[in-house]
Every structure is written in structure tokens, then in C-alpha cells.
Amino acid sequence: MEPTGKVSKTRAKAGKYLTFRLASEEYGLEILKVQEIIGMMSITKVPKMPSFIRGIINLRGKLIPVINMREKFALEAHADTEKTCIIVVQIAEKDSAITIGILVDEVSEVLDILQSNIEPPPSFGSNVDTNFILGIGKVGDKVEILLDIDKILTDMETHAVLAAASSTSSHAESA
């Protein structure tokens, strides 16, 4: 019988992952969560939002909140480059899905990762939240941190993201 509190299984499943870079680290998202990848475009700042919310974009008439993943992961700020892009993803929110953009340094590739090459996330103690990490993928000599995009944001942060999109759309409608 397994001791309680000890997690020995990974939630990550074998399959295709879109990989991207933030600083010097590689991360992966389940490809089925990815709607599209777009180059940098004008991002409108929304007042009084948490610092990790870069703003919103107008993508073919739909307002989409954009999360700065460097800021969200407390990484050093970095100027946008020609490789900076936005990955548009669907995250689960209760009974529906929310479309958000995540700002990353660059998209790398799509990798097919076997279950035998995925390990559970390491335990950093009870004070460190790693719930958003599905697992650690080993591909050759590289390590890919596989993210659960549905758990990147806390409930409170998800409400802030929804507020960013709705406050701006209501201003646009009343203008």
C-alpha cells in the first residue's frame, strides 16, 4: 500500500506536446489544448489587472486576454523579440472553456513523448505549488516541463482574466 500524501504517478499522458521556451527553459503543452500560434500583435493594456495579465488582443473580432508567462512564472522581464509569440489555448473553467493567449519567448516544436519518457513532477515540499505541472518529459538529453494549462491560473486569477476580457468588451459595446 502506498503512503498517503506521496504522489508516484504522473498525470501527463503520452502524446503530442507543443514545446516553447521561456528564458532558458523548455515547456510543453498538450497539443489538443492549443488553438493556434500567432506572431506578436498589438496588446491593449487593461487598467487594474494583475501584472501577469499583459492585456487583450483582438483576434478576428474576438477579444482574448493575454498572459505573460515570464511574469506568471516570476522570471526576469525580457523585451519582445521577433521570436516572441502568442499561443492561443483553451482552458477549462467549470462547465465551459475560456480562450486565452499565453505570451512566450518562442515556440520550439511539436514533440511526440512516450509514456516511458514522462516522470512525475518532483516534490518541492508542501509550500511549493506544482499542481500545474503534469509531468517531466525526457526527450534525448533535454528536459521538458509539461504544463497543465487548465491549472496555470488560480481561480482568483481566472476571474481577473475574465474581468479583463469582459470589461474591455463592455467598453467597446457602449462606445
N, C-alpha and C positions, 0 to 999 in steps of 0.2 A: 504494500500500500504506500502511496506517495504522501510525503509530509504536506500538511496544509500550508498554503502561502507560497509554496515553491512552484514556479511555472517551468515545466520542462518541455512544453510543446510550443511550436511556433504557430502563429495564426496565418502566416504567409503561405500561399499555395504556389505550387509550380505553375509557371506560365510566363506570359509576356509582360515585361515591365518597361515603361518609358523611363530612361535614366537622364538625369540632369545634374549640373554642377552648381554648388553654392560654395564660394571660396575654393578650398582645395578638396572638398568632399563630394562624393557621388551619392546621389539618392535615386530611388526608383519608385514609380507609381504604377499600380495595376493599370494596364493599357485600357481596360474596359471603362475606367473612370475618366479617361481623357477624351474630351470632345474635339479639341483642336489645339494647334500651336500657332500663335501669331507673333509677328515681329512687334517691336516696341511701337506704341502709338501714343497719342496724347492721353494723359491720365488726369482727370479732373479731381482736385483735392476736395474733400468734404470736411467742413469745419467740425471740430469737437469729436473727432473719431480717434480711436486708439492709434498710436504711432505706427503699428504694423499694417494698418489699412492705408495703402498708398493713395487710393481714391477709386474712381469709377471710370470705365470706358464705355463708349457707345459702339457696340459691335452689331452692325447691321440692324440698328434701331432698337436693340435690347441693351439696357444698362446693366453692366456687370461689375461688381466690386472686385478690386484687385488687392491681393495680399502680398506684401513684400516679404518673401520667405527669409531673406537675410535678417530683417528686423524681427520677424517672428521667432527665429532661432537664436536671437541675440548675437549675431555675427557682426563683424565690423562693417560699417557702411561702405558702399562701393559705388562709384559713378557708373551709370548705364554705359554699355559698350554696344558695338554693332552686333554682338552675340546675345545680348540681353533679350529675353523674350518672355511672353506670357503664355502659360499653359492653361487653357480653359478646361475646367473639370466640373464634374457633377458630384456634389457631396450630399449624403443622406441627412435629412433633418426631419425627425419624427416620421410622418407619413408621406413626405414629399422629397423632392430633390431640389437643391439650390445650385445654380450655376455661378461659379466664381472663377476669377483668374488668379494664378499664382505667378509672381514675378520671380524668375530665376536667372542666374548668370549666363547659362547656356544649356541647350538640350544636347545630350550626348548621342544616344542611340536607343533602339529597342532591343532588349535582351530577352532571350528565352532561358529562364532559370529553372533548373531541375530541382525537385523537392530535396534530393540528397545534397544539394548545394545551398540550402537555406537553413540557418540556425536560428534559435530563439534569440530575442534581444538580450544583451547582458543585463544583470541586475545591478543597479547603482544604489540600492537602498530604498527605503520607503519614502524618503524626502524628494526623490527624483522621479518625475512622471515620464515614463517611457511608453505609456499606453498607445501613443500614436505611431509606434514602431511595430510593424508587422513581423519583421524578422531581419536577419542579416544575410544577404546573398553573397556567395563567394563565386566570382567569375574569373578564372585564371588566377592572377596574383592581385586582382582588385577586390575591394570590399564595397558592396552596395547596401546602403541603409534603406530598407524597403518600408515605405511610409503608408500608414492607413489614413488616407486623405480625409475620411469621414471623422477622424479623431484629432486632426491637427488643431482645430479650434475648439475651445471650451464652449459650453452652452452660452455663457455670457458674451464671448467673442462672436459667436454665430449671430446673436441678437444684434450686436454692433454692426456686423457686416450687412445684415438685413436692413438695419436702420439707414446705413449709408446708401443703399440702393433705393429704398422707398422714399427717403427724404428728398433725394435729388429728383426722382421721377415725379413726385407730387409738385415740386417747384416747377418742373418743366411743363406739367399739365396746366398749372394755374397761370403760367406766363403767357 
